[in-house]
Amino acid sequence: YHPGYFGKVGMRYYTLNKNKYHNPIVNLDKLWSLVGEEVRQNAPKDPSTAPVIDVTQHGIFKVLGKGQLPQQPVVVKAKFFSARAERKIKEVGGACILGA
C-alpha cells in the first residue's frame, strides 16, 4: 500500500508511435547553409540551372517561411512547405518539390 496510489489510471494507447508527429523544420534564412557557401557562390554563374536543396537528406521535413532568400532561383525538395515559404521560393524564381 502506498499513499496516493489509486490503481490503474487513464487509458492505454496500444498503437502508440512516439515519432508520429516528429517534424523537424528549417526556415528560409537557414536554407542555403545546408548546401554550403561554394554552391551559393557558383549558382549565379550558370543561370540556366538552379541548385537543388534536398532538405530530407539533412533530416529535415518541413520548410517554413521566416527570413528572406537571395535573388537566385533554387529548387527545394521537402515533405512539407508552409504557404509563406512556397510563395517566397516561387517569387525568386525557384520551385518546390513535394517528396514522401
Helices and strands as residue ranges (DSSP letters): E 25-27, G 28-34, H 37-42, G 43-45, E 52-54, G 55-58, E 62-64, E 75-78, E 80-81, H 83-91, E 95-98
